[in-house]
Amino acid sequence: MKDDEPKSDTLALALGAILARLWLAVRAIQTGLEKYAGTKMSETAVEIDGQPNSYGLTDAAATKSYAADHYHGVPAALYDKFAHEPLMAEWALKIYDKVLGPALILLGLTILLGVASRLSLFALGLLYISLTWGLILIREDSGVAWLAAHMILIVAALALVRYDRVRILKKW
């Protein structure tokens, strides 16, 4: 904080830094968790007059669930597109598929907690650049635009990090 800077401006910048950090953290954590999302099917007997029917009629319902068994770092439809892309090495795609979800969750948590905010935000930016590169390869321009908005938020959070007073390892 500069000596000639009004305290209200500093407070606004500090609040802006916290909001940018929280938004990016929530986005990364939930995106990582969604890599573990799947559907679980359940069937229940259809009731007639409050009693299970004797005809064997059932009502199937799909509910969202999270489990390691559902994990797909790269969705299957995109994985196939990447696998046919000559600039995407198969071994690199396999590694990326395994680490993407955990990396998003880990970076989201470090950003949320303010652990080495500068390095965490920079690492998230590098991860988003890698996602952007992949989306450019398969011509998913709308996804590239969304990631560009995320990059702008990361740059803003990095610019505001010195005003963020609620963080761990403030040097980094």
N, C-alpha and C positions, 0 to 999 in steps of 0.2 A: 504494500500500500504506500502510495506517495503521500508526503506530508500535506500537499495542497489539494488532495483529493477529498471531496466531501464524504462524510461517513455514510450518508444515504446512498451514494453511488457505490461505495464499497459493499454495503449490505446487499444492494441489488445485484452486483456482480457475484457475490458469494452465493446468493440464492440461485442465480442463474447457473452457476457452476454445479451446485448440488442437483438441480433439476436435470441438467444435461447428463450428469453422471448417473442419476437414478434411471432416467429413460433408457439410456444405452445399456445399463446393467439389466434392467427388466427385459428388454428386447433380446439380449443375448441369452440370458438364462432360460426364458420361455421358449426361444427358438431351439435351444439345445434340448430342452425337455420334450419338445414336440417330436424330436427324432426318435423318441421312445414310445410314441403314441400309436395305438392300434385300436381295433374294434374287437369287442367281446360279444359273442352272440349268446342269447339266453332264450329259452322257450318256456312258456308257462301255459298251463291248460286254460282254455277259454271257459269262463264261468257262465252258467245259465241259472238265473234266479239265485245267484250267490253261491252256487255249488259248481265244482269242476264238472264239465260235461262228460258224458259217457261215450261220445262219438270219437274221441281222440283228437279233437280240434285243439290246436295250439296257436299261440300268438308269439311270433319271433320278434325279438327286439335286439337291436345293436346298440351297445353302449361303448363310449370311448374309455379306453384304459391305458395305463402306462406300465410298461414292463420291458425288461432287457430283451425279452424274446421278440418284441416288436421293432427293435432298433434298426434303423436304416439312416446312416449319415447322409447319403445321397439317395433321394427317392428312386425307386426302381425304373420309372419312365425316363428320368434324367440320366440314370446310370447307364442305360442302354445307349442313349445319345452320345454320352461321353466316351463310352467304350468304342464307338465307331468313329471317333474323332482322331485323325492322324497326329495331332499335336498333343494328345493326352496319352501319356504312358500308362499302360494297364497296371503296373506295379504301384505307380503313384496314385492312381484312382482307388485302388484297394486300400492303401494306407489312409487316404483322405476320407474314404467312406467310414473307416473305423474311428478316426480321431475327431471328426468334425463336431459331433454332438458333445462329447466331453470337453473339447476345447472351448466351445461356446459357453458351456456351463461354468467352467473354471474361470474364463476371462470375465464373464458376467459377475461372478462372485467377487473376484478381486476388485473390479470396478465398483460394485455395490459397497464393499467394505472400505474402499479407498486404499487398498494395498498397492503401493507403488503406482499411483494413478497414472503418471505420465507413461510409464512402461506398459501398463495394462491397456491403456487407451491406444497406444501406438501398436501393440500386438493385435488388438481387435481391428484396427485399421488395416494392418497387413492381412489379417484373415479375410476381411471384406474385399480387399483387393484381389485375393486369390479367388474368392467367389465371383467377383466381377469378371475376371479373366475367363473362368469357366463358362459363365453365361454369355460372354461375347463369342466364345467358340461355337456355342450351339444357337446363336442368334436369338437369345431371349432378351430383347431390348427393354422391355418393361421392367424386368428384374434388375437390369443394369441401372436404370433410372432410380429405382428404389434404393439400390445400394449407394448411388451417388448422394442421395439425401442423407443416408446414414453417415457417409464420409464427411459431409458438411457438419453434421452434429458432432462427430469425433473431433474435427478440427476446432470447432467452437469450444468443446469441452477441454481440449488441450490448451487453448488460448486462455480459458478461464481458470485453469487448475490452480494457479497461484492464489486465487481468492478463496478457494475451497479450504475451509478450516477444519473440516471434519473428515480427516483421512489418516491412514497409517503409512508410515515410511514416506514422509512428505518430501524428502530430497529427490526421490525418483518419481 
